[in-house]
Amino acid sequence: MMDATTQDPIAAAAAWHARIDASDMDWAGFGDWLAADPSHRAAYDSIALLDAEIDAAAPAIAALLPANDDDATDAVPVSRPNRWPWAAAGTGSALAAGLAFLLVGPTVTDTAQTYTTSAGDTRAVTLADGSAMQLDRGSRVSVTGGKTPFIELADGAASFSVRHDPSRTLIVRAGAYDIRDVGTRFAVTNARGKVSIAVAEGSVSVAPHDPDGSAPTTLVAGQRLDIDPSAGIAERRSIAPASVADWSDGRLSYDGAPLSLVAADISRYAGVPLVVDPSAAGLHFSGVLTIGDGSRLLDQLRAVLPLRLRRADGVVHLERAGGR
């Protein structure tokens, strides 16, 4: 593991980036380094985006170079055998000068492709960069960016399996938050104003789309972040990596999840709005629910938690039952 306390953030970011595809990549150490200081995430994003810019510009640069007529018959493609030859030696002024224009979001020039699923179907999609995306039931996403995907999860849930590729960063926007990823497996839910991110492998960073001065949050494998903007709550917890996106197997697994987040999930599958009454707002749920057609999810939840249902104007209110 690299010493994050003594190494310049840019040099350390470059060293991590050079190892991102290694079979023995220290993902836990990488996550710890990202979380140690806000400058580390900024430095790493700069390095990853710089590499993407270099790769994207390589064909145009090659076309402008003069032809070597003497060796034309023997010309062979020139590869980049070492993407970061300077990673261990630090960085120069040329790199520093190039970072300013890289600290911006992706430039999207292609038309958005929208994918939706009905209340009873899931859907698997292969993105242009080779990443795999699976949509849960009742979900809607739009994809732009081609080889550097920008994905907006408007509603529902989706899981992603992103191949390790230092030349690009995949971004998923859910509500007011951006999830940035280089290569990993993770899932995102955006339902009724609440956002959840769970990581099965690798790491992601989560930050508000509109900067508010707060440092990005880094999640590594086996972690989940539940965000309820209306309540001003963002809660990180440990999870079993195998439980990430277990909705693809017809299950919903929870470990101490707030009732409001469980209700948001159930609402998507049951097709009815659920509201958690203040009397039940403090309840948490641990266990596994079987999705089925969604109609029995509330019954399963009531078998474990002291809940009473009250229906009014097409909305189901979850109240705490007395005496239990």
Backbone bond lengths (Angstrom), bond angles and torsions (degrees), N, CA, C in turn:
res aa  C-N    CA-C-N  psi(-1)  N-CA   C-N-CA  omega(-1)  CA-C   N-CA-C  phi
1 M - - - 1.470 - - 1.523 109.12 -
2 M 1.325 118.61 138.06 1.448 122.41 -178.53 1.523 110.97 -76.81
3 D 1.338 115.18 152.43 1.459 120.84 179.71 1.519 109.72 -83.88
4 A 1.332 116.62 100.49 1.466 121.50 -176.10 1.518 112.32 -72.04
5 T 1.350 117.51 -12.62 1.461 119.41 -175.66 1.517 112.66 -86.19
6 T 1.334 118.27 -19.77 1.460 120.38 -175.18 1.515 113.11 -114.95
7 Q 1.300 119.06 -18.39 1.453 120.65 -174.20 1.528 111.20 -91.64
8 D 1.328 115.99 138.78 1.454 120.80 176.12 1.525 109.70 -55.54
9 P 1.346 119.20 135.84 1.472 120.68 -176.10 1.516 113.46 -55.55
10 I 1.333 118.76 -40.73 1.461 120.46 -179.89 1.524 110.57 -65.55
11 A 1.337 116.89 -44.03 1.460 119.91 179.17 1.524 111.21 -64.79
12 A 1.340 116.28 -41.17 1.457 119.75 178.55 1.525 110.90 -65.35
13 A 1.345 116.79 -41.99 1.467 120.62 178.23 1.523 110.62 -60.17
14 A 1.328 116.37 -42.10 1.458 120.05 179.20 1.524 111.04 -63.58
15 A 1.331 116.58 -39.66 1.460 119.97 179.31 1.528 111.34 -65.96
16 W 1.339 116.75 -42.67 1.468 119.60 176.19 1.522 110.37 -62.02
17 H 1.340 115.94 -43.57 1.461 120.41 -177.61 1.526 111.60 -63.18
18 A 1.327 116.02 -35.82 1.466 119.89 179.80 1.517 111.70 -66.09
19 R 1.339 116.46 -24.05 1.470 120.81 -176.61 1.522 112.88 -100.54
20 I 1.343 117.57 2.68 1.463 120.49 -169.25 1.524 112.62 -60.98
21 D 1.346 117.98 -28.65 1.459 121.14 -179.04 1.515 113.00 -94.91
22 A 1.322 118.36 -1.49 1.457 121.07 -176.54 1.525 110.96 -67.91
23 S 1.320 116.04 144.06 1.466 120.42 -179.24 1.520 111.73 -65.32
24 D 1.351 116.92 -26.00 1.461 120.41 -179.92 1.525 112.12 -103.58
25 M 1.344 116.46 25.21 1.462 120.62 179.74 1.533 110.31 -52.61
26 D 1.329 116.48 129.78 1.457 122.17 -179.44 1.527 109.51 -86.11
27 W 1.338 116.95 83.61 1.462 120.76 -174.97 1.530 111.42 -66.23
28 A 1.329 117.03 -36.67 1.466 118.92 179.11 1.524 110.17 -65.88
29 G 1.346 116.80 -43.15 1.454 120.20 178.21 1.515 111.72 -64.49
30 F 1.342 116.04 -37.66 1.457 121.20 177.99 1.525 110.25 -62.45
31 G 1.331 116.08 -45.18 1.459 120.10 178.97 1.520 112.10 -63.41
32 D 1.347 116.51 -40.37 1.467 119.87 177.85 1.526 110.68 -63.03
33 W 1.341 115.97 -41.35 1.467 119.35 -179.78 1.524 110.90 -65.12
34 L 1.338 117.61 -42.16 1.461 120.63 178.57 1.522 111.03 -61.44
35 A 1.327 116.20 -39.56 1.464 120.36 -175.47 1.524 112.67 -79.25
36 A 1.336 117.75 -14.20 1.461 120.61 -174.23 1.521 113.05 -67.92
37 D 1.340 117.39 -29.72 1.465 119.67 -175.98 1.528 108.55 -160.59
38 P 1.342 119.09 137.06 1.474 120.97 179.42 1.520 112.98 -56.08
39 S 1.340 117.36 -29.33 1.468 119.66 -179.31 1.516 111.94 -67.02
40 H 1.335 117.42 -23.01 1.462 119.88 -179.49 1.528 110.90 -68.35
41 R 1.342 116.41 -44.40 1.481 119.22 178.60 1.526 109.76 -63.99
42 A 1.329 117.52 -43.44 1.463 120.00 179.27 1.522 110.74 -61.39
43 A 1.336 116.46 -41.30 1.467 120.29 179.75 1.523 110.76 -65.35
44 Y 1.335 116.21 -42.39 1.466 118.26 -178.54 1.531 111.43 -67.43
45 D 1.328 116.91 -42.37 1.463 119.52 177.59 1.530 110.56 -59.52
46 S 1.319 116.20 -39.11 1.460 119.99 179.25 1.530 111.17 -62.37
47 I 1.317 115.91 -45.15 1.464 120.23 -179.36 1.534 110.95 -64.14
48 A 1.330 116.52 -46.83 1.460 119.91 -178.75 1.523 111.35 -62.99
49 L 1.337 116.65 -41.55 1.454 119.89 179.98 1.522 111.71 -70.90
50 L 1.337 117.24 -34.71 1.458 120.13 176.02 1.524 110.99 -61.58
51 D 1.323 116.01 -42.82 1.467 119.65 178.81 1.523 110.88 -63.51
52 A 1.346 116.20 -38.65 1.461 119.62 178.07 1.522 110.77 -63.55
53 E 1.344 116.34 -41.35 1.461 120.10 178.84 1.532 110.98 -63.16
54 I 1.327 117.31 -41.41 1.465 121.26 179.84 1.524 110.38 -62.26
55 D 1.334 116.20 -47.08 1.458 119.39 179.65 1.524 111.58 -62.92
56 A 1.347 115.80 -41.85 1.462 119.29 -177.70 1.529 111.51 -66.03
57 A 1.348 116.10 -34.92 1.461 120.12 -176.30 1.521 113.49 -86.15
58 A 1.339 117.91 -12.70 1.464 120.49 -174.17 1.532 113.88 -55.42
59 P 1.347 120.51 -46.45 1.465 119.32 -179.92 1.528 112.76 -61.93
60 A 1.350 116.84 -41.22 1.463 119.53 -179.64 1.523 111.21 -66.12
61 I 1.341 116.59 -38.84 1.461 119.96 178.19 1.522 110.46 -64.96
62 A 1.330 116.70 -43.49 1.462 120.46 -179.52 1.526 111.27 -61.71
63 A 1.337 117.23 -35.98 1.466 120.55 -178.93 1.520 112.03 -68.08
64 L 1.330 117.17 -24.49 1.463 120.91 -178.94 1.527 113.42 -87.70
65 L 1.328 116.73 -13.22 1.462 119.89 -178.50 1.527 110.49 -73.68
66 P 1.349 118.06 142.39 1.464 119.79 178.40 1.521 111.20 -66.35
67 A 1.322 115.04 144.37 1.465 120.11 179.58 1.518 109.70 -71.56
68 N 1.306 116.82 142.51 1.462 122.32 175.54 1.518 107.24 -95.48
69 D 1.362 115.98 90.36 1.450 120.01 -173.09 1.520 112.57 -64.12
70 D 1.352 116.32 -31.17 1.450 118.15 -177.61 1.513 112.20 -64.35
71 D 1.320 115.67 -31.87 1.454 118.83 -176.08 1.523 111.96 -112.01
72 A 1.345 116.41 17.81 1.464 119.51 -172.96 1.512 112.11 -58.24
73 T 1.315 116.84 -38.09 1.464 118.84 -175.77 1.511 111.75 -73.00
74 D 1.350 116.60 -19.56 1.452 119.36 -177.76 1.528 112.25 -107.66
75 A 1.348 115.96 10.89 1.457 119.04 -174.82 1.519 111.07 -63.87
76 V 1.321 115.56 138.36 1.459 121.20 176.09 1.519 107.48 -133.43
77 P 1.347 118.11 154.26 1.457 119.93 178.44 1.518 110.75 -62.02
78 V 1.315 115.39 142.83 1.456 120.65 177.78 1.520 108.21 -99.97
79 S 1.309 117.40 123.67 1.459 121.08 -179.04 1.517 109.88 -96.26
80 R 1.319 115.51 172.20 1.456 120.69 176.20 1.518 107.34 -108.89
81 P 1.363 118.19 86.62 1.457 120.58 -173.15 1.518 113.56 -65.47
82 N 1.321 117.01 -29.31 1.456 119.87 179.88 1.518 108.69 -131.73
83 R 1.315 115.90 104.13 1.461 120.24 -173.12 1.524 111.93 -63.57
84 W 1.334 117.06 -33.79 1.461 120.79 -177.05 1.519 110.28 -128.68
85 P 1.357 119.37 68.12 1.460 120.30 -178.19 1.523 112.68 -64.83
86 W 1.350 117.41 -19.51 1.457 120.57 -177.29 1.520 112.19 -98.81
87 A 1.345 116.82 6.69 1.459 119.49 -170.10 1.521 112.58 -59.50
88 A 1.333 117.52 -40.80 1.454 119.40 -175.83 1.520 112.24 -84.86
89 A 1.328 117.12 -11.28 1.460 119.98 -173.92 1.517 113.46 -102.31
90 G 1.305 118.92 -0.38 1.463 121.03 -178.37 1.507 110.34 97.79
91 T 1.328 117.46 -169.50 1.449 121.28 -175.39 1.512 110.13 -128.51
92 G 1.321 116.13 159.96 1.457 121.82 -179.20 1.506 111.44 -108.92
93 S 1.334 115.68 179.48 1.458 120.58 -176.17 1.510 111.72 -66.02
94 A 1.345 118.43 -29.55 1.463 120.59 -179.01 1.516 110.68 -62.89
95 L 1.341 117.30 -41.18 1.457 120.74 178.32 1.519 110.57 -66.12
96 A 1.336 115.37 -46.14 1.465 118.73 -178.67 1.519 111.17 -59.79
97 A 1.332 116.88 -38.02 1.460 120.28 -179.04 1.508 111.77 -68.37
98 G 1.332 117.11 -23.82 1.456 119.95 -176.07 1.507 114.46 -88.43
99 L 1.344 118.22 -5.00 1.451 119.53 -173.66 1.512 113.79 -78.60
100 A 1.326 118.21 -27.88 1.460 120.51 -172.44 1.518 112.20 -58.83
101 F 1.346 117.37 -42.04 1.458 118.29 -175.77 1.519 111.80 -83.57
102 L 1.333 117.40 -0.13 1.456 119.32 -178.73 1.518 112.38 -97.98
103 L 1.319 118.04 -12.13 1.448 120.32 -177.71 1.518 111.61 -85.41
104 V 1.303 116.40 47.28 1.453 122.59 179.31 1.509 108.23 -131.35
105 G 1.318 117.17 164.15 1.447 121.59 179.63 1.511 111.29 -71.69
106 P 1.334 117.20 174.21 1.450 121.24 -178.01 1.525 111.72 -67.19
107 T 1.304 115.55 146.81 1.456 120.44 174.42 1.522 108.40 -89.72
108 V 1.306 117.10 117.02 1.460 121.91 -175.48 1.518 109.20 -105.47
109 T 1.316 115.93 116.37 1.454 119.24 -178.25 1.523 112.62 -117.25
110 D 1.320 117.37 -12.08 1.456 118.43 -178.21 1.527 110.46 -94.18
111 T 1.310 115.33 164.58 1.460 121.66 -179.22 1.519 110.03 -74.39
112 A 1.328 116.02 138.57 1.463 120.47 -179.20 1.520 110.73 -66.83
113 Q 1.329 115.40 137.66 1.459 122.09 172.65 1.519 107.07 -103.38
114 T 1.334 117.02 123.09 1.459 121.68 -177.20 1.518 110.57 -102.40
115 Y 1.334 115.76 135.58 1.460 121.96 177.46 1.528 108.18 -123.54
116 T 1.323 116.54 136.00 1.460 120.89 179.36 1.525 109.43 -134.67
117 T 1.320 114.93 157.35 1.459 120.88 173.13 1.519 108.89 -131.23
118 S 1.310 116.03 150.91 1.461 121.28 178.38 1.528 109.28 -83.68
119 A 1.321 115.71 -179.98 1.460 120.32 -177.89 1.522 112.68 -66.60
120 G 1.344 117.21 -16.69 1.459 118.71 -176.78 1.514 115.04 -116.31
121 D 1.333 117.92 6.93 1.470 119.48 -174.38 1.525 111.57 -128.84
122 T 1.331 115.11 150.89 1.455 122.13 167.88 1.524 106.96 -112.59
123 R 1.315 116.47 168.88 1.465 119.42 -177.28 1.520 110.45 -149.31
124 A 1.332 116.80 135.14 1.459 122.46 176.75 1.525 109.16 -104.46
125 V 1.338 116.23 134.94 1.464 122.18 -177.75 1.525 108.69 -133.37
126 T 1.327 116.73 135.04 1.458 121.56 172.73 1.527 108.23 -100.10
127 L 1.327 116.76 121.96 1.454 121.44 -177.19 1.526 111.04 -81.18
128 A 1.329 116.01 166.87 1.461 121.60 -175.08 1.522 112.69 -61.49
129 D 1.335 117.66 -26.65 1.464 120.21 -179.16 1.520 112.51 -89.22
130 G 1.345 117.10 3.66 1.454 121.56 179.49 1.507 114.25 95.10
131 S 1.340 118.29 -6.70 1.460 121.10 178.72 1.530 109.72 -71.34
132 A 1.332 115.05 152.30 1.466 120.85 179.40 1.529 109.22 -105.68
133 M 1.314 116.08 134.82 1.462 122.55 177.75 1.512 108.31 -126.33
134 Q 1.314 116.91 133.54 1.458 121.21 175.30 1.513 109.11 -123.25
135 L 1.332 115.98 127.79 1.459 121.63 -179.57 1.524 109.87 -95.66
136 D 1.318 114.89 137.73 1.454 121.00 173.73 1.523 108.96 -78.73
137 R 1.300 117.21 174.81 1.455 122.06 177.65 1.529 110.57 -60.96
138 G 1.315 116.00 149.02 1.456 121.25 175.32 1.508 114.32 57.38
139 S 1.329 116.85 42.15 1.463 120.87 -176.68 1.524 111.20 -120.16
140 R 1.331 115.05 157.45 1.471 120.53 177.61 1.524 109.24 -144.71
141 V 1.334 115.97 126.60 1.458 121.11 177.79 1.520 109.02 -134.20
142 S 1.321 115.75 156.24 1.460 121.51 171.15 1.519 107.74 -125.11
143 V 1.346 115.91 143.09 1.457 122.09 -175.35 1.522 109.53 -126.05
144 T 1.326 116.69 129.92 1.455 123.23 172.96 1.520 107.64 -135.74
145 G 1.326 116.19 175.86 1.450 119.70 172.11 1.503 116.43 97.95
146 G 1.332 119.34 -9.24 1.458 120.81 175.88 1.510 112.95 58.88
147 K 1.365 116.44 -118.29 1.462 121.36 -176.91 1.521 113.00 -71.88
148 T 1.334 117.59 -12.61 1.460 122.05 174.18 1.521 107.23 -121.46
149 P 1.332 117.67 81.08 1.459 121.12 -167.72 1.520 114.14 -64.97
150 F 1.328 114.14 138.55 1.454 122.87 169.34 1.513 105.91 -120.86
151 I 1.332 116.77 118.94 1.460 122.44 -172.24 1.514 109.19 -120.27
152 E 1.312 116.29 128.19 1.460 120.16 176.25 1.522 109.32 -111.44
153 L 1.329 115.06 115.97 1.464 121.46 178.49 1.522 107.37 -91.36
154 A 1.335 115.67 98.70 1.459 120.40 -176.23 1.512 111.80 -74.28
155 D 1.345 116.23 -34.73 1.460 119.69 -177.28 1.518 108.46 -163.25
156 G 1.338 115.99 145.65 1.458 119.65 175.86 1.515 112.96 97.45
157 A 1.337 114.94 -147.35 1.463 120.18 -175.80 1.520 109.51 -143.33
158 A 1.317 115.24 151.20 1.464 121.11 177.87 1.515 108.79 -150.21
159 S 1.327 115.86 146.98 1.456 120.73 174.65 1.519 108.57 -114.59
160 F 1.338 116.19 153.75 1.455 121.42 -174.55 1.525 110.12 -135.07
161 S 1.306 114.98 136.01 1.459 121.82 171.85 1.517 105.96 -119.93
162 V 1.326 116.13 104.69 1.460 122.42 -170.54 1.526 109.15 -106.92
163 R 1.308 116.85 123.03 1.463 120.00 179.53 1.524 109.77 -70.67
164 H 1.317 115.41 147.47 1.461 120.62 179.35 1.525 109.28 -69.32
165 D 1.317 115.69 116.26 1.464 121.35 -179.65 1.519 107.93 -147.23
166 P 1.346 117.23 103.86 1.458 119.67 -177.21 1.523 114.43 -63.17
167 S 1.331 118.20 -10.79 1.464 120.43 -174.61 1.522 113.00 -85.49
168 R 1.329 118.09 -1.92 1.452 117.29 179.73 1.523 111.08 -155.78
169 T 1.319 115.31 159.02 1.458 123.08 176.17 1.516 108.45 -123.52
170 L 1.319 117.18 121.27 1.455 121.64 176.70 1.518 108.34 -82.11
171 I 1.337 116.31 135.97 1.458 121.75 -179.42 1.531 108.83 -122.13
172 V 1.333 115.30 130.37 1.460 121.71 174.04 1.525 107.47 -115.11
173 R 1.321 116.92 125.68 1.464 121.25 176.45 1.523 108.65 -104.62
174 A 1.325 114.94 125.64 1.467 121.22 177.88 1.513 107.57 -129.65
175 G 1.326 116.86 112.08 1.448 119.58 -175.68 1.518 110.09 61.51
176 A 1.320 117.20 -126.76 1.464 121.99 -177.65 1.522 112.43 -94.68
177 Y 1.354 117.62 14.52 1.449 119.99 -173.38 1.529 111.73 -123.77
178 D 1.350 115.13 145.99 1.452 122.74 176.38 1.521 109.15 -112.16
179 I 1.318 115.23 131.97 1.463 121.86 176.70 1.525 107.00 -111.04
180 R 1.327 117.21 119.68 1.458 122.42 -176.02 1.526 109.14 -108.20
181 D 1.339 115.23 136.11 1.457 119.97 -173.84 1.519 109.79 -143.48
182 V 1.333 116.15 142.67 1.457 121.11 174.59 1.519 110.64 -103.26
183 G 1.315 117.96 -39.68 1.456 120.46 178.28 1.513 110.15 -174.92
184 T 1.311 117.32 114.48 1.461 120.00 -175.63 1.525 109.76 -176.64
185 R 1.317 115.78 -173.90 1.462 122.10 171.71 1.525 107.35 -125.20
186 F 1.328 115.19 125.84 1.454 119.36 -177.81 1.519 109.53 -154.71
187 A 1.327 116.26 169.29 1.468 122.04 179.89 1.513 109.34 -136.19
188 V 1.326 115.31 148.64 1.470 121.93 -179.11 1.525 108.80 -132.21
189 T 1.311 115.60 138.18 1.466 121.84 175.30 1.521 108.90 -124.54
190 N 1.331 116.31 136.31 1.457 122.63 174.91 1.520 106.92 -133.22
191 A 1.330 116.23 103.02 1.459 119.99 -174.48 1.516 110.34 -142.60
192 R 1.321 116.12 125.43 1.464 122.95 175.49 1.529 111.61 51.42
193 G 1.328 115.53 43.19 1.451 120.78 175.60 1.514 115.37 82.28
194 K 1.321 118.34 -2.04 1.462 121.98 -179.22 1.530 109.64 -109.43
195 V 1.323 115.91 141.98 1.463 122.04 -175.51 1.527 109.31 -123.62
196 S 1.334 116.01 135.75 1.459 121.36 176.32 1.518 108.90 -131.09
197 I 1.327 116.17 140.48 1.465 122.08 176.08 1.517 107.74 -130.26
198 A 1.320 117.49 129.85 1.461 121.81 179.03 1.521 108.67 -130.68
199 V 1.343 116.73 138.15 1.460 121.98 -174.71 1.524 110.04 -115.16
200 A 1.329 115.75 126.75 1.462 121.38 177.78 1.519 111.83 -96.68
201 E 1.337 116.99 -28.27 1.461 121.29 -176.58 1.528 108.90 -156.46
202 G 1.325 117.39 142.08 1.459 121.04 178.98 1.517 111.68 79.20
203 S 1.327 117.07 -144.66 1.462 121.11 -179.48 1.518 109.82 -154.80
204 V 1.327 115.55 156.07 1.459 122.43 174.92 1.522 107.93 -136.38
205 S 1.333 116.75 161.49 1.458 120.70 171.46 1.514 108.39 -116.17
206 V 1.330 115.52 146.51 1.466 122.45 -177.63 1.523 108.03 -126.30
207 A 1.327 116.45 130.01 1.460 120.62 179.77 1.519 109.07 -150.31
208 P 1.315 118.13 153.39 1.471 120.11 174.93 1.522 110.52 -59.83
209 H 1.327 115.84 143.07 1.468 119.93 178.11 1.517 110.71 -61.67
210 D 1.317 116.77 -43.44 1.464 121.80 175.53 1.522 107.76 -94.56
211 P 1.339 118.20 112.15 1.464 120.68 -175.52 1.523 112.18 -53.72
212 D 1.329 114.87 132.40 1.464 119.56 178.74 1.527 111.82 -120.65
213 G 1.346 115.92 12.50 1.454 119.47 179.02 1.508 114.07 91.36
214 S 1.329 117.71 -10.36 1.463 120.17 179.94 1.521 110.34 -83.49
215 A 1.319 116.13 151.73 1.462 121.11 -179.97 1.522 109.57 -76.85
216 P 1.341 117.96 146.51 1.465 120.33 175.50 1.524 110.35 -60.31
217 T 1.311 116.13 150.36 1.460 122.32 175.99 1.515 108.92 -99.36
218 T 1.321 117.66 128.90 1.462 122.07 178.46 1.515 109.66 -100.21
219 L 1.321 116.00 128.35 1.460 122.10 175.08 1.519 108.81 -112.47
220 V 1.326 116.43 136.32 1.457 121.33 177.03 1.525 108.55 -114.54
221 A 1.325 115.76 174.32 1.462 120.85 -177.61 1.532 110.81 -52.78
222 G 1.336 115.26 133.43 1.459 119.95 -179.63 1.512 113.88 87.45
223 Q 1.353 117.45 16.55 1.452 120.68 177.55 1.520 110.67 -126.61
224 R 1.324 115.16 151.02 1.456 122.14 178.17 1.523 108.25 -135.85
225 L 1.319 115.96 142.30 1.459 121.84 176.84 1.519 108.09 -122.23
226 D 1.329 116.54 123.33 1.463 122.88 177.53 1.520 108.35 -110.07
227 I 1.336 116.39 125.08 1.456 121.65 -175.90 1.530 109.75 -119.61
228 D 1.313 115.03 127.29 1.466 121.46 174.68 1.530 106.61 -121.90
229 P 1.347 117.75 89.94 1.472 120.23 -175.10 1.515 113.56 -58.80
230 S 1.322 117.24 -36.31 1.467 119.61 -177.19 1.516 111.90 -64.59
231 A 1.339 116.50 -30.55 1.466 120.67 179.33 1.521 111.77 -97.16
232 G 1.320 116.98 -3.75 1.453 120.26 -179.24 1.520 112.98 67.44
233 I 1.353 116.72 33.52 1.461 121.27 -175.57 1.527 109.88 -117.50
234 A 1.320 116.53 132.45 1.464 122.73 170.17 1.519 106.68 -133.39
235 E 1.319 117.04 112.57 1.464 121.46 -172.40 1.522 110.04 -118.79
236 R 1.345 115.38 122.99 1.462 120.99 177.06 1.533 108.93 -99.22
237 R 1.347 115.78 139.10 1.460 119.48 178.48 1.521 109.77 -144.89
238 S 1.318 115.07 160.29 1.466 120.77 175.88 1.519 109.70 -85.40
239 I 1.331 115.25 142.75 1.464 121.37 179.31 1.523 108.63 -138.03
240 A 1.317 115.91 167.11 1.460 120.52 172.16 1.524 108.16 -79.83
241 P 1.332 118.43 123.73 1.478 119.12 -179.91 1.523 113.28 -52.05
242 A 1.342 116.93 -32.84 1.463 120.06 -178.64 1.523 112.73 -67.31
243 S 1.348 116.91 -17.17 1.463 119.58 -178.18 1.521 112.81 -85.09
244 V 1.332 118.07 -8.31 1.465 121.15 -178.68 1.526 109.82 -65.12
245 A 1.330 116.19 128.33 1.473 122.60 -179.71 1.519 111.80 57.44
246 D 1.339 117.40 35.40 1.464 118.48 179.13 1.520 111.81 -71.19
247 W 1.354 117.15 -4.60 1.459 119.48 172.26 1.527 111.43 -61.26
248 S 1.343 116.31 -22.78 1.469 118.59 177.77 1.528 111.50 -67.37
249 D 1.352 116.82 -18.56 1.465 121.91 176.23 1.520 111.89 -104.59
250 G 1.345 116.93 11.98 1.462 120.60 176.61 1.510 114.92 82.05
251 R 1.352 116.75 20.73 1.463 119.77 -179.28 1.526 110.27 -129.71
252 L 1.316 115.41 158.48 1.463 122.84 171.76 1.518 107.11 -128.87
253 S 1.333 116.75 115.76 1.463 121.35 -177.93 1.528 110.32 -107.13
254 Y 1.327 116.53 137.00 1.456 121.36 -179.09 1.528 109.65 -136.15
255 D 1.315 114.61 148.10 1.463 120.76 176.48 1.525 107.37 -137.18
256 G 1.315 115.92 91.82 1.456 120.26 179.90 1.510 114.15 72.32
257 A 1.322 118.02 28.32 1.469 121.18 -177.97 1.524 110.52 -76.72
258 P 1.329 118.03 140.50 1.468 120.73 175.53 1.524 110.57 -60.19
259 L 1.306 116.42 145.27 1.462 120.88 -178.63 1.527 111.36 -58.82
260 S 1.325 117.93 -33.35 1.462 120.28 -178.77 1.531 111.54 -60.89
261 L 1.333 117.34 -37.33 1.466 120.28 179.65 1.521 110.86 -74.32
262 V 1.318 117.42 -39.34 1.464 120.90 176.51 1.527 109.49 -62.52
263 A 1.320 116.77 -42.38 1.467 120.86 179.63 1.515 111.39 -63.51
264 A 1.337 117.16 -37.95 1.465 119.90 178.57 1.519 110.67 -63.33
265 D 1.332 117.08 -38.94 1.464 120.48 176.63 1.524 110.95 -65.27
266 I 1.321 115.89 -50.14 1.462 119.64 -177.34 1.521 110.91 -60.61
267 S 1.311 116.90 -37.38 1.460 120.74 -179.92 1.529 110.96 -57.77
268 R 1.343 117.26 -39.02 1.473 120.17 -179.84 1.518 111.13 -64.74
269 Y 1.322 116.39 -41.38 1.465 119.61 -175.77 1.530 112.49 -81.20
270 A 1.327 116.23 -35.18 1.468 119.49 -177.99 1.515 111.77 -81.66
271 G 1.340 117.39 -17.43 1.460 120.26 178.17 1.506 113.46 72.62
272 V 1.333 117.06 26.08 1.464 120.72 179.38 1.521 107.98 -139.37
273 P 1.338 118.77 139.04 1.466 120.62 178.99 1.530 111.05 -66.95
274 L 1.323 115.85 134.24 1.459 121.35 176.50 1.525 108.87 -116.91
275 V 1.310 116.63 137.19 1.454 122.42 177.15 1.521 107.98 -125.54
276 V 1.321 116.61 130.22 1.463 121.33 179.02 1.526 108.70 -89.31
277 D 1.319 115.97 119.58 1.456 121.67 179.04 1.531 109.83 -68.98
278 P 1.343 118.21 148.52 1.471 119.90 178.61 1.528 113.51 -52.82
279 S 1.321 116.98 -29.77 1.466 119.23 -179.20 1.524 112.31 -66.09
280 A 1.352 117.05 -22.62 1.464 121.19 -178.03 1.527 112.33 -110.29
281 A 1.324 117.16 3.39 1.469 120.76 -173.80 1.524 112.70 -62.20
282 G 1.331 118.10 -26.22 1.455 120.74 -177.79 1.511 114.55 -85.85
283 L 1.323 118.31 -0.62 1.461 120.82 -178.23 1.529 111.42 -78.24
284 H 1.327 115.30 143.67 1.459 122.82 175.52 1.525 108.48 -124.92
285 F 1.323 115.56 154.65 1.462 120.23 -176.51 1.520 111.23 -127.17
286 S 1.319 115.19 133.83 1.460 122.29 171.86 1.524 107.97 -126.32
287 G 1.308 116.43 129.04 1.455 120.24 179.78 1.514 111.69 151.47
288 V 1.319 115.01 -172.46 1.465 121.37 -177.51 1.520 108.55 -123.47
289 L 1.336 115.73 129.29 1.457 121.59 175.62 1.524 109.04 -107.96
290 T 1.325 116.11 140.01 1.463 121.16 176.03 1.523 108.75 -94.22
291 I 1.332 116.34 123.64 1.469 119.93 -171.55 1.522 111.88 -69.74
292 G 1.329 118.79 -51.70 1.457 121.25 -175.07 1.512 110.77 54.92
293 D 1.329 117.39 -131.23 1.464 120.18 176.56 1.521 111.70 -93.39
294 G 1.321 116.63 7.07 1.461 121.82 177.91 1.510 114.79 90.27
295 S 1.314 117.84 -14.67 1.462 120.43 -172.46 1.524 113.41 -75.80
296 R 1.344 118.30 -19.61 1.460 121.01 -175.90 1.526 113.15 -104.75
297 L 1.320 116.96 3.21 1.460 119.27 -176.50 1.530 112.35 -63.24
298 L 1.318 117.13 -43.11 1.460 119.67 179.64 1.528 111.45 -64.30
299 D 1.327 116.59 -37.35 1.467 119.61 178.56 1.525 110.24 -63.78
300 Q 1.338 116.51 -40.81 1.457 119.78 178.72 1.529 110.61 -63.91
301 L 1.326 116.36 -40.05 1.456 119.95 -179.24 1.526 110.87 -67.42
302 R 1.318 116.86 -41.23 1.473 120.92 -179.17 1.522 112.05 -67.61
303 A 1.334 116.84 -22.59 1.466 119.79 178.11 1.523 111.55 -70.40
304 V 1.323 116.63 -17.78 1.469 121.19 -176.57 1.528 111.62 -110.37
305 L 1.329 116.92 -39.37 1.462 120.94 -175.66 1.539 110.81 -105.85
306 P 1.316 117.14 150.19 1.474 121.00 179.08 1.531 110.95 -78.19
307 L 1.318 115.79 82.26 1.452 121.08 -174.85 1.518 111.27 -120.48
308 R 1.328 114.49 147.83 1.458 122.53 171.94 1.520 106.92 -126.05
309 L 1.346 117.08 137.17 1.457 122.15 -178.38 1.523 110.13 -98.44
310 R 1.323 114.96 136.12 1.465 120.62 174.67 1.519 107.99 -131.09
311 R 1.328 116.37 121.94 1.465 121.29 -176.88 1.530 109.40 -102.12
312 A 1.339 115.14 132.22 1.466 120.21 179.42 1.519 108.90 -153.78
313 D 1.315 115.56 124.90 1.474 122.04 176.12 1.530 112.72 54.52
314 G 1.322 116.29 42.25 1.463 120.82 176.80 1.510 114.54 77.75
315 V 1.332 117.87 5.88 1.470 122.81 179.91 1.522 109.06 -115.43
316 V 1.342 116.47 138.66 1.450 121.28 177.12 1.534 108.01 -100.42
317 H 1.320 116.67 120.53 1.458 122.35 178.89 1.541 109.35 -97.28
318 L 1.321 115.54 129.20 1.458 120.36 177.90 1.524 108.57 -97.13
319 E 1.338 116.39 112.89 1.447 121.75 -179.40 1.521 109.93 -113.51
320 R 1.286 116.23 153.13 1.466 119.79 177.21 1.517 109.29 -75.56
321 A 1.331 115.92 127.23 1.464 120.72 179.07 1.522 109.02 -79.18
322 G 1.325 116.96 137.96 1.450 120.76 -179.72 1.518 111.68 -82.06
323 G 1.335 115.24 153.31 1.459 120.37 173.51 1.496 114.77 76.34
324 R 1.373 117.83 16.20 1.468 118.47 178.84 1.504 109.46 -123.01
